[in-house]
Amino acid sequence: MAKKQDLTELSDTDLINLLDETKDESLNLRFQHVTGQLDNFKRIGVVRKQVARIKTELRMREINAAEAEATS
């Protein structure tokens, strides 16, 4: 799992790639849950939180860039 300090060190493209991978994992976990193949239900929540953390970091970067552009 990527921690906050790990996310801040990644580039934007790496974060977007990680977001895509994490969303794919979430989709696979949901399919496993529906078909009864999922053993660790807690993983669904962990992956959802990781998606939220990545989206938050991307949004913070977007806001910071807009503020920097506005002050220039």
C-alpha positions, 0 to 999 in steps of 0.5 A: 500500500502506498503511504502518503509520503510515498505518494508525494514522491511520485510524479503525476504520470506515476500517480495516474498509472497507480490510480488506474492499477488500483481502480482495476484491483478494486474492480477485480475485488468487487467481481470476486466478492460477487462471485463468492471467491473473495477471502479477504473482505477488508481488502476492498476497503483498503483499496477504496481508501488508497484510491481516495488518497491518490485522488486527493494527492492529484487534486492537491497538486492541481490546486497548488499549480492553479494557485501558483499560476494565479500569483504569477 
